[in-house]
Amino acid sequence: MARERLYEMVAEMVANVLSVSVEPGDKVSAGDVVIILESMKMEIPVIAEDDGTVRAVKIAPADVVQDGDVMVELVLDG
C-alpha cells in the first residue's frame, strides 16, 4: 500500500484570510489560487505548488493567520 504524500500550505506571514476557494475533497492543480490573504492592504494569493486533493482546510475567511500556521493540507497526486 502506497503512503500518502501530504503537503501543507503554510502561512509565510501574519495576515487576514480574505477568501478560501477550496473544501475537503476538492481537486487542485499546480498554479490554482487556493487562498487569498491580506496584509498591509495588499492581497496575496496562495497558490498550489502541485496537483492534489484537499484533505483539510484549517482556516476560514476573516481568520488571522500567523507565520507558520498550516492553512490547507493536500494529498499530492502520484
NORLINKA-V205673 format. One line per field, one symbol per residue. phi: phi as a letter, one per 20 degrees, with the letter a starting at -180 (. if undefined). A space follows every 50 residues. Layout:
# NORLINKA-V205673
phi->???
This chain:
# NORLINKA-V205673
phi->.fffedcdedfdafbeeebcdccgnfecdgnfedbcdcblmdecfddfeb facfebddcbgnfdddgnffdbddeffn
